[in-house]
Amino acid sequence: MQSDFLVIGSGLAGLSFALRAAEHGTVTLITKGDALDSNTNWAQGGIASVLPDGLRDDGDSIESHVADTLDAGAGLCNEEVVRTLIREGAETIDDLVAHGTDFDREGDRYALGKEGGHSHRRILHARDTTGHEIATSLVEAARRTKNIRILENHFTIDLITTGKLGSVTEDRVIGAYVLEKETGEVHIFRSDRIVLATGGCGKVYLYTTNPDSSTGDGVAMAWRAGANIANMEFIQFHPTCLYNPAATGPEARSFLVSEAVRGEGAILINDKGEDFVKKADPRGSLAPRDIVARAIDREIKKTGAACVYLDATHKPAGFMRERFPFIYEKLRSFGLDAETQPIPVVPAAHYQCGGVATDVDGKTSIRGLFAVGEVACTGLHGANRLASNSLLEANATARRALERMLKTYRPERDAPTAPQIPAWEHGDTTPPDEQVIIYHNWDELRRLMWDYVSIVRTDNRLRRAGTRLRNLRKEVRDFYWGHRVNADILELRNLVAVASLIVDCAIRRHESRGLHHTLDYPGIDERLQRDTILRRF
């Protein structure tokens, strides 16, 4: 199956790229689940952007947004990348509106929210389901576009490169092996221009705000293909995931209470009603996420409490119901009234700030391969992502990736005849009783990452995690090569690979910076103000 552009992933980054690329050729967009099964669709808060004069918050500016981003990034942001992407924010908003996204308004202006780390109101939102509004509008636009073919329930197994096929002159991407989940058949998708837009890896941890699809597929595929990986030690834990131990379903156990709730005045308190975050940072509940998550972690460990509380009971009656209707009604379904009861919350894995190493245009170290969105490490986020910068990055980088491709790489002109791609060879069918190995390893992996490689780390914990991961990698590798592939083994294979990359990066950083906090090196070491780059070859 051949197309001019192959896009893997159906969140904002992948859809935005596909819609633009369709004006220049045929696009195949592959997603392992439904088209709306993405982190974008789960995003509540919004998208950060400094709007033109007359539409922005008084006193806000590009410089102010840049300063807030650099401050949150703890010295590891690439300032040139930060300035470039933030300057293009307003254009990305226009793009989304043109495709049908309906942001909240106050009269003839956008209604702007505020979140942790931001000095001004600059968050555009659609109530508290902004991601769903964006994802729905883009999926509908893509389905209407003639040149775009969307293939749902197709799981990309691996990228195909000339290097893997034996070429010694140039390593470039030429396609991918893809599992059709319904039939179990593996197809070859041929393209010289491939975009990874697979999102993050939250499911590598026991507790996460991410959907089940967030298994780090793009990072793992890129690593196996030989691409450089950067800064995977920086995993952001969202401070306010609902604590609901009696929950029976995955949604109830991982329900995110948006940072926008704190932006509108809710305060984190302990069981005595104390605003404990103020002891860690004068900004209190609106400090950057790394600071708030660590403050909660310390409070829970110090007091032995199971959780802390997000208190919005001081807001006027009806406020939560009107401003955050989705969150309010979802909490009501769990037996909580956020207008009269503080919400029990704990931190949970939320966002990877590292990923496939790219430049500001999403270009990776492999010719023809680009990465956009959460799967990529462009240099925007540094050691900690500023709230709501993720959707901005996804849309802006998708635009730049296409422009870079069109300017610098034309397969019909630049690419020599591609080598023959061998057909996929199936292993033996997996016996049903052997599936228990996959489920056991999946559970063990997520628990060891939560216990050893989460908000606070030590060298000893990291070494223990590394040792067990080496054993898990061998078990998974043997299982993968010995049996017919299915979605479960592919996700476990990717999770083990990404977990190993997180640990390898964390072991190399002998300091505490941003989201990487270790008791063995509690301070910042200015000599380590550089990216952690892993190279496979």
NORHU-V173618 format. One record per residue. N is the residue number from 1. PSI is psi in degrees with one decimal (* if undefined). NEAR is the number of other ideal C-beta (glycine too) atoms within 12 Angstrom. Layout:
BEGIN
[[N,PSI,NEAR] [N,PSI,NEAR]]
END
This chain:
BEGIN
[[1,125.0,22] [2,144.0,23] [3,161.1,31] [4,-35.2,32] [5,136.4,43] [6,120.7,47] [7,127.8,55] [8,104.1,51] [9,143.0,51] [10,27.7,48] [11,-166.5,51] [12,-44.6,50] [13,-50.1,52] [14,-43.7,55] [15,-40.9,49] [16,-44.2,51] [17,-46.5,50] [18,-42.5,48] [19,-36.4,39] [20,-42.7,39] [21,-27.5,39] [22,-18.3,29] [23,-9.5,19] [24,1.5,23] [25,-174.6,28] [26,142.1,25] [27,128.5,40] [28,123.9,39] [29,119.8,45] [30,134.5,46] [31,140.7,39] [32,-13.1,40] [33,-140.6,29] [34,159.0,21] [35,-27.9,34] [36,5.3,30] [37,85.7,29] [38,162.6,45] [39,-34.4,47] [40,-46.9,51] [41,-25.6,33] [42,-10.3,40] [43,131.4,47] [44,-48.4,44] [45,-65.3,50] [46,-160.5,44] [47,129.1,47] [48,133.3,55] [49,138.5,43] [50,116.3,41] [51,167.3,33] [52,162.2,18] [53,140.2,14] [54,-18.0,12] [55,-13.0,26] [56,169.1,27] [57,141.2,28] [58,129.2,16] [59,-9.9,14] [60,155.6,31] [61,166.4,22] [62,-43.8,27] [63,-37.9,19] [64,-41.9,25] [65,-40.3,40] [66,-46.5,33] [67,-42.3,24] [68,-40.0,38] [69,-44.9,47] [70,-38.4,33] [71,-45.2,30] [72,-34.9,44] [73,-3.2,39] [74,39.9,35] [75,0.0,24] [76,0.3,41] [77,147.2,40] [78,107.4,30] [79,-35.9,22] [80,-41.8,17] [81,-43.4,34] [82,-49.5,37] [83,-41.7,24] [84,-50.4,28] [85,-37.0,45] [86,-36.3,39] [87,-29.0,25] [88,6.3,30] [89,-48.2,41] [90,-35.6,31] [91,-37.8,25] [92,-33.7,37] [93,-44.3,35] [94,-39.9,22] [95,-47.3,33] [96,-42.0,41] [97,-39.1,26] [98,-29.1,18] [99,3.7,30] [100,3.1,23] [101,132.7,37] [102,97.0,23] [103,152.2,31] [104,145.6,27] [105,155.8,16] [106,97.1,15] [107,-126.7,8] [108,10.7,8] [109,156.0,19] [110,142.3,34] [111,122.8,28] [112,133.5,34] [113,174.3,40] [114,141.8,34] [115,173.5,46] [116,134.2,45] [117,-12.7,43] [118,135.8,39] [119,-10.6,30] [120,165.9,27] [121,114.3,33] [122,19.0,44] [123,111.8,48] [124,142.1,46] [125,162.6,45] [126,87.8,36] [127,-126.6,30] [128,28.0,38] [129,47.2,32] [130,-44.6,43] [131,-41.0,42] [132,-39.9,30] [133,-44.9,34] [134,-49.9,47] [135,-43.3,41] [136,-44.7,29] [137,-38.8,31] [138,-39.1,45] [139,-43.7,37] [140,-41.3,21] [141,-40.8,29] [142,-39.3,38] [143,-25.9,25] [144,-11.8,16] [145,125.3,23] [146,-42.0,14] [147,0.7,24] [148,126.6,37] [149,118.5,29] [150,123.3,34] [151,103.9,34] [152,161.0,27] [153,37.6,23] [154,118.5,38] [155,115.7,41] [156,121.5,49] [157,-53.5,39] [158,153.3,35] [159,149.1,48] [160,125.0,42] [161,157.9,36] [162,-32.7,30] [163,-41.8,27] [164,-26.9,27] [165,7.1,22] [166,0.6,14] [167,137.6,21] [168,-2.8,10] [169,-37.6,12] [170,136.1,20] [171,113.1,26] [172,156.9,34] [173,138.9,46] [174,2.1,37] [175,-164.7,41] [176,147.4,46] [177,130.8,36] [178,128.8,39] [179,123.6,33] [180,108.1,26] [181,-34.5,27] [182,-39.3,14] [183,-20.4,14] [184,3.2,22] [185,149.4,21] [186,124.2,30] [187,157.6,28] [188,123.9,28] [189,122.1,39] [190,123.3,30] [191,143.3,41] [192,-3.2,38] [193,105.8,46] [194,136.6,54] [195,120.0,56] [196,122.7,50] [197,49.2,52] [198,-0.6,50] [199,-154.1,51] [200,-158.7,55] [201,31.0,49] [202,-29.6,39] [203,-0.5,39] [204,-13.8,45] [205,153.9,42] [206,-37.6,29] [207,124.3,36] [208,153.7,40] [209,-3.3,41] [210,157.3,42] [211,166.0,34] [212,-18.3,28] [213,-9.6,40] [214,74.2,44] [215,21.8,44] [216,26.5,48] [217,-44.5,48] [218,-43.7,54] [219,-43.8,52] [220,-44.1,42] [221,-44.6,45] [222,-40.6,48] [223,-45.4,44] [224,-29.5,37] [225,-14.6,41] [226,8.4,29] [227,154.0,43] [228,144.7,32] [229,142.8,44] [230,141.9,42] [231,34.6,48] [232,-6.8,46] [233,-16.9,43] [234,87.7,44] [235,121.8,52] [236,129.9,51] [237,119.5,46] [238,131.9,49] [239,-25.4,51] [240,76.6,48] [241,135.4,39] [242,129.3,39] [243,112.8,33] [244,71.5,30] [245,-21.1,14] [246,-0.4,14] [247,146.4,21] [248,-16.5,10] [249,156.9,14] [250,-33.9,18] [251,-40.4,20] [252,-30.7,21] [253,-16.3,23] [254,26.8,34] [255,125.0,37] [256,133.2,45] [257,108.2,48] [258,145.9,49] [259,-23.1,50] [260,-25.2,44] [261,-42.1,44] [262,-33.7,41] [263,-26.1,38] [264,10.8,35] [265,-4.7,24] [266,149.0,39] [267,140.2,32] [268,129.1,47] [269,160.0,31] [270,-174.1,30] [271,-7.9,21] [272,0.6,14] [273,12.4,15] [274,140.7,21] [275,79.9,29] [276,-22.5,32] [277,-27.6,37] [278,-25.3,21] [279,-24.5,21] [280,-29.7,24] [281,134.9,25] [282,-19.6,12] [283,-8.6,29] [284,-131.6,25] [285,-12.9,41] [286,18.8,36] [287,163.3,35] [288,158.1,44] [289,-34.7,52] [290,-40.3,44] [291,-45.0,38] [292,-43.1,46] [293,-42.1,44] [294,-36.3,36] [295,-39.5,37] [296,-44.3,42] [297,-44.5,30] [298,-43.1,24] [299,-43.5,34] [300,-44.1,28] [301,-34.9,18] [302,-41.7,16] [303,-16.7,17] [304,8.2,10] [305,156.0,23] [306,-21.2,19] [307,177.2,31] [308,-171.7,41] [309,142.2,37] [310,115.5,47] [311,114.8,34] [312,15.9,40] [313,-15.4,23] [314,-8.4,20] [315,157.2,25] [316,150.4,14] [317,133.2,14] [318,-9.1,16] [319,-51.8,22] [320,-40.6,39] [321,-36.0,23] [322,-44.9,21] [323,-34.7,30] [324,63.1,42] [325,-37.9,22] [326,-48.2,33] [327,-44.7,39] [328,-48.3,32] [329,-36.2,21] [330,-43.1,30] [331,-38.2,36] [332,-37.9,20] [333,-20.7,19] [334,7.0,27] [335,18.6,16] [336,132.3,31] [337,104.1,22] [338,-14.7,43] [339,-17.9,28] [340,-10.8,20] [341,134.2,19] [342,145.6,33] [343,122.6,42] [344,128.2,33] [345,156.3,47] [346,159.0,41] [347,153.8,43] [348,151.0,39] [349,135.9,42] [350,-44.9,49] [351,136.2,45] [352,126.4,47] [353,-17.5,49] [354,-170.3,51] [355,-154.9,57] [356,123.5,54] [357,124.0,38] [358,168.9,45] [359,-171.4,29] [360,-17.1,33] [361,4.4,32] [362,7.8,49] [363,130.3,35] [364,-174.2,41] [365,-1.8,31] [366,128.9,39] [367,132.2,30] [368,-9.9,43] [369,125.7,49] [370,154.3,53] [371,132.2,52] [372,149.9,55] [373,-155.2,51] [374,-27.2,49] [375,-19.1,55] [376,154.2,53] [377,95.4,51] [378,-21.7,48] [379,-1.5,37] [380,-43.9,50] [381,-23.5,49] [382,-132.9,41] [383,0.1,46] [384,127.0,46] [385,132.7,50] [386,135.2,48] [387,136.5,46] [388,9.7,44] [389,-13.1,52] [390,-46.5,50] [391,-34.4,53] [392,-49.1,48] [393,-44.4,51] [394,-44.7,55] [395,-43.1,47] [396,-40.9,46] [397,-34.4,49] [398,-41.0,49] [399,-45.6,35] [400,-34.1,38] [401,-43.9,45] [402,-45.0,38] [403,-40.7,24] [404,-43.4,28] [405,-46.9,38] [406,-32.4,24] [407,-36.5,14] [408,-15.0,20] [409,113.2,29] [410,108.9,16] [411,-38.9,30] [412,-19.7,12] [413,-41.4,10] [414,-28.2,16] [415,127.5,24] [416,173.3,16] [417,128.2,11] [418,145.2,23] [419,159.5,22] [420,131.4,15] [421,122.0,27] [422,147.9,14] [423,154.7,12] [424,138.2,23] [425,119.1,12] [426,143.2,20] [427,-171.9,19] [428,149.1,14] [429,137.5,14] [430,121.1,24] [431,141.0,14] [432,-36.2,13] [433,-14.5,9] [434,-15.4,23] [435,-25.4,21] [436,-28.0,15] [437,-44.0,25] [438,-48.9,32] [439,-37.8,19] [440,-45.6,19] [441,-38.8,34] [442,-49.0,35] [443,-43.8,19] [444,-42.7,27] [445,-49.5,42] [446,-34.9,37] [447,-41.6,22] [448,-34.4,33] [449,-38.5,44] [450,-41.3,30] [451,-35.3,23] [452,-22.9,34] [453,41.9,47] [454,-129.0,40] [455,-42.2,42] [456,132.7,31] [457,165.5,39] [458,160.7,25] [459,-41.1,21] [460,-44.5,17] [461,-41.2,26] [462,-41.2,36] [463,-41.4,20] [464,-43.2,21] [465,-43.8,37] [466,-41.1,30] [467,-47.3,19] [468,-35.4,27] [469,-34.2,34] [470,-40.4,20] [471,-42.2,20] [472,-40.5,36] [473,-42.1,30] [474,-44.3,18] [475,-43.9,26] [476,-40.4,35] [477,-44.1,21] [478,-41.3,18] [479,-42.8,33] [480,-46.6,34] [481,-17.4,17] [482,-7.6,19] [483,162.3,27] [484,135.3,27] [485,147.3,36] [486,175.0,31] [487,-36.5,31] [488,-47.3,32] [489,-32.5,34] [490,-41.8,39] [491,-42.1,39] [492,-42.5,39] [493,-43.5,40] [494,-39.7,44] [495,-41.6,43] [496,-40.5,45] [497,-45.4,39] [498,-40.3,49] [499,-41.2,51] [500,-38.5,42] [501,-40.2,48] [502,-47.0,49] [503,-43.6,40] [504,-41.7,32] [505,-42.9,38] [506,-39.3,42] [507,-31.9,32] [508,-18.5,28] [509,101.7,39] [510,60.1,24] [511,171.2,29] [512,116.1,30] [513,128.0,36] [514,-123.6,42] [515,-9.8,46] [516,106.9,46] [517,119.6,35] [518,135.9,33] [519,-21.4,21] [520,-24.2,22] [521,75.4,24] [522,-13.7,17] [523,171.5,15] [524,134.4,21] [525,111.0,18] [526,-21.7,12] [527,-16.3,13] [528,20.6,25] [529,68.6,20] [530,160.8,20] [531,151.0,35] [532,109.2,36] [533,127.3,26] [534,128.9,34] [535,128.7,17] [536,-38.0,26] [537,*,15]]
END
